[in-house]
Amino acid sequence: MRVQDYSHYALTDFLEDDFFIRWVIAPDTQANIFWEAFLMHYPEKKDVVSQASSIIGTYRRLETFTNESRKDAVWDKIRAEIQQHHVPVQKPARVIPLYMRAAAAIVLLAVFGGVFWLLKDHRNLVTTAHNEITKVILPDHSVVMLNGNSTLRYESDWAADEPREVWIDGEAFFKVKHINRDTLHIDPAHRFIVHSNNLDIEVLGTSFNVQQHEEKTNVTLITGKVKVQFTGAPSEHAPDVILLPGDFVEYGSQKLLARKKLSNPQRATSWMKQELLFTNPALKDIVKTLQEDYGYTVEVKEPALLDLRIEGEISVSSVEELLSTVSVTLGIRIEEDHKHITMSRR
């Protein structure tokens, strides 16, 4: 896409443009560079870009609705917002104006700071940007805290005679509502199943943390009991595992990579408090967190630096504190330019 392609765009055009909407909702470095270049070449578009961004931002703050009665209220807000921005609204007709459909789509995509996609098969998709934490209330009132750069999928309505199912890509903490009184004899319709990267995690009224990045998935059980089942090709290296409080397992490459008891399993949920916690981390572990969870690009001048390790624990509340700790402890130079970090030997 070239900057001049947007030179003739009006407000309604921006509201209908997927690339523009994605930039407003979850900006990244490449998109920022593009739109900065566009506004530099076409400064007269600054006002209309600001108006379109404001409309999209407004709808992202709306609460999710799951019933038909809420849709009328949403349409009222759409019409009021468009009128405030001097966009002519057509009188009610059988054909809804295209820009209003775009605005309505934005509303349907909003959920507590994450992106809520209403798919044709009635499956909801919640996506978070880097360093963004979203709280999701599931149809059974179970609670999911979704970490940054993660995605959660689930059906809009759960039938009473079918298992409750969700799909996770990234990291999330689940606090599942317990609806089966006898945990030794689970009614099939009361099952709660989390699907993640060839793993099925069956829940029996519990709270746990799931982290899935690249080809590895780990599960930390905080309370209750879960069953972790590998769903790929059958393998003796990936057996089913029953987890009890404090248990940790990690799967990858179609096998069970690790299984252990954690002395402090709550540490796995430190991200919900926006804390950065590490135990005996190598620099490569810290770099991975900065890239995957916080959206930084990290350039390490010498590959050997990645193997440097900090003995003990790191507990900080911000990226700035983390970088300062790393710099002082490992004796390396760290330069930060917006979302780009450069690390080199002093």
C-alpha positions, 0 to 999 in steps of 0.5 A: 500500500502507498501513502498516496492511495489514501490521499483522497480518503474521506472519513467514511473511507477510513472507517471501512479500511481494514489496515487503518482500523488495525493500526488504530486498534493495535499499532505496530512499528511498521504501521506507525511508520506508514501513517506518519509518512502519510500525514507528513505528505498529506497534512490536510488529512490530519483532522479526518484521520483524528476523527476516524481514530476517535470514532474507533477508539470510542467503540473499543471502550464499549462493553460487549453485548451478547443479546439482541436488546443491546444491539439497538443501544449500540446502533443509537450510539453509532448514529449519535457519534457519526452525527457529531462528526458531521457525517450525513446519516441516511434515514432508516431504509432497507439498505444500511449505509456502508459506513454505518455497517463499518462503524457497527463492525467496529462496535462488534469488534470491541471488548475491554481493550481487546479486539472482539470479533463476531464470526459467522459461526457465532464464535467470539475472538478476543485479541490483545495487543502487546503489553495489554491485559484484557478481562473476559467474562465467558457465557458461564461467568467463568473469568479469563485474564488474557495477557498481551499478544494473545488470542482467545476463542469461544462460542457466543452461547454454550448449550446446556447439554454440551461441554464448555470449550475455549481455544487459547493462543498466547497466555491466559489465566482461567478461573473456571466456574464449578458447575459439577458437584461431584468431581469424581464423576463429571457429567459430560455436559459439565466439562470445561476444555481449553484447547491449546497447540495440540493440548486439551486441558480438561478442567474440574472447577479450578484456576490455572495459567496457560502459556503458549508461544511458538511450539511450546505450551505450559500449564501451571495449576493454582487450585483444583484439578485438571487433566492435560491430554496431548491431541496430536499423533499418539506418542508414549512421550506425550502421556496424559497428565493429571495436575494437582495444585502447584504442578507445572507441565510443558509440552513441545515437539509432540512430547512432554518436556517438563513436569515438576512441582512449583514452590510458588505457583502464583508466580506464573500469574505475576503478569496480571499485576504487570510484574516482571519476574525471572529466576536465574534468567539468561539474557535470551529469556529476558529478550524473549519476554520483551519481544513476545509480551511487550512488542519490542524489537531487540538487537543484540550485537554479539550472540554470545551475550544472549547466554549471559545469566543473572543469578537469583531473582528479578522482580520489577514493575516496568520494562525500564526497571528491567533494562536498568537491572540487566545493564548494571548486573551484566555490564552491558550497554542498552539503548532504547529508541521507542520500541527498539532496543539495542544491546552491546558489550561495554 
